[in-house]
Amino acid sequence: KDASGAALYSVPDDKKTAFTTYFTTAGNSILDVAPLTATNPVPATAISSNLAAYPTTFFTSVTYKGAFGATNWASGWTLLFKN
């Protein structure tokens, strides 16, 4: 949901069971990581449970889920996050 409580996306009723099954079987979860905003994508607390194993050494091993742990690596790198 967005800041006003409106749904950002909803799964059509005839697809909900399949979506829920796939989502949970794949090891996904939905957590409230407030206060995420468009200008602050870093969660207040890193999500560090139920981490998947890395399939190859190509990926950098981290101890959190998502693109951001405790640091906004995009700061100073993108127009949205200028220094």
C-alpha positions as CSV (number, residue, x, y, z in Angstrom):
1,K,0.0,0.0,0.0
2,D,1.1,3.6,-0.5
3,A,1.2,6.3,2.1
4,S,-2.5,6.9,1.8
5,G,-3.4,3.2,2.2
6,A,-4.3,2.6,-1.4
7,A,-3.2,-0.7,-2.9
8,L,-0.3,-0.4,-5.3
9,Y,-1.1,-3.8,-6.9
10,S,-3.7,-6.5,-6.4
11,V,-3.7,-10.0,-7.6
12,P,-6.8,-10.9,-9.6
13,D,-9.1,-13.2,-7.5
14,D,-8.8,-16.1,-9.9
15,K,-5.0,-16.1,-9.5
16,K,-4.6,-15.6,-5.8
17,T,-4.1,-19.2,-4.8
18,A,-1.5,-19.8,-7.5
19,F,0.3,-16.6,-6.6
20,T,0.3,-17.3,-2.9
21,T,1.6,-20.8,-3.4
22,Y,4.4,-19.7,-5.8
23,F,5.3,-16.8,-3.6
24,T,5.7,-18.9,-0.4
25,T,7.3,-21.9,-2.2
26,A,10.0,-19.6,-3.6
27,G,10.8,-18.5,0.0
28,N,9.5,-15.0,-0.3
29,S,8.0,-13.0,2.5
30,I,6.5,-9.6,3.0
31,L,7.8,-7.5,5.8
32,D,7.0,-4.0,7.0
33,V,10.3,-2.3,6.7
34,A,9.1,1.3,7.3
35,P,10.1,4.0,6.9
36,L,11.1,3.3,3.3
37,T,10.4,6.2,0.9
38,A,11.4,7.1,-2.6
39,T,14.2,9.2,-1.2
40,N,15.2,6.8,1.6
41,P,15.3,3.2,0.3
42,V,17.3,1.9,3.3
43,P,15.2,-0.1,5.8
44,A,15.4,0.9,9.5
45,T,16.5,-2.6,10.3
46,A,18.2,-4.9,7.8
47,I,16.2,-8.1,6.9
48,S,18.6,-10.8,7.9
49,S,16.4,-13.9,8.3
50,N,15.6,-16.6,5.8
51,L,18.4,-15.7,3.4
52,A,18.8,-17.8,0.3
53,A,22.1,-19.6,-0.6
54,Y,24.2,-18.0,-3.3
55,P,24.2,-20.0,-6.5
56,T,27.7,-18.9,-7.6
57,T,30.6,-16.9,-6.5
58,F,29.7,-14.2,-9.0
59,F,27.5,-12.6,-6.4
60,T,28.8,-10.6,-3.4
61,S,27.8,-12.4,-0.2
62,V,25.7,-10.1,2.1
63,T,23.9,-10.7,5.4
64,Y,20.6,-8.9,4.4
65,K,17.8,-9.2,1.9
66,G,17.2,-6.6,-0.8
67,A,19.3,-4.0,-2.5
68,F,20.1,-2.1,0.6
69,G,21.5,-3.2,4.0
70,A,22.4,-0.4,6.3
71,T,23.9,1.9,3.7
72,N,22.4,3.7,0.7
73,W,25.0,2.8,-1.9
74,A,23.1,4.9,-4.5
75,S,23.9,8.1,-2.5
76,G,26.1,10.3,-4.7
77,W,25.7,7.8,-7.6
78,T,22.3,8.7,-9.0
79,L,20.4,11.9,-9.7
80,L,17.8,11.0,-7.0
81,F,20.5,10.7,-4.3
82,K,22.9,13.6,-5.0
83,N,25.4,14.4,-2.3
